């Protein structure tokens, strides 16, 4: 059973195939974070999509505390090592690679600061975290190639897609589940997730929207979904 806990903004705590991961762990300075750094338990991997403060967040401190493997674009891997992270894996946008037992694909993202999305390939679920991105047509290839069960999409607008663009992204990717993120952390990215849900219903038939509040968890099993 895959478990996804939203930590506010674009930060996620995942349990996938017995592994525990953080993605974009912006926690200590995140006004929407439901946890404090000292409350975190075991972390095996920390995945960072790009080099903005609200995505790198506390990743270096967390990696050093748990001796977790840092995973990100090559330049971010170098920065992690320069900040004292002992175990770091750098890659680039392309195919599926193995980062010490974690199957990962870094995908394109339309943003600044060397952006990427990330697909996590697990037996329990395939999860796509879009990072910070605008809408782009090649999202359809992410859906066709990797067939994510769950897509985590930003809807805040201003710095990323808004609800309308993210609903079109859902129609291109065609995941089973889509969960909105990167909204309502600050007034500048305030959005109503119910609007996003309605737009997905209209544009992406068969895609289920799950709306979480920071701190809430969603559970999913790919094997059970196939039955």
HUBELSUL-V362875 format. One record per run of one state. SS is the DSSP state (a for helix, b for strand, c for the rest). FROM is the first residue (numbers start at 1). TO is the last residue. If there is no record, write none. Layout:
[[SS,FROM,TO] [SS,FROM,TO]]
//
This chain:
[[c,1,1] [b,2,6] [c,7,11] [b,12,16] [c,17,18] [b,19,23] [c,24,36] [a,37,39] [c,40,44] [b,45,47] [c,48,52] [a,53,56] [c,57,58] [a,59,66] [c,67,68] [b,69,73] [a,74,82] [c,83,87] [b,88,91] [c,92,96] [b,97,99] [c,100,101] [b,102,107] [c,108,116] [b,117,121] [c,122,125] [b,126,129] [c,130,138] [a,139,146] [c,147,149] [b,150,154] [c,155,155] [b,156,156] [c,157,161] [b,162,162] [a,163,173] [c,174,176] [b,177,181] [c,182,186] [a,187,189] [c,190,192] [a,193,203] [c,204,207] [b,208,209] [c,210,216] [b,217,220] [c,221,221] [a,222,226] [c,227,227]]
//
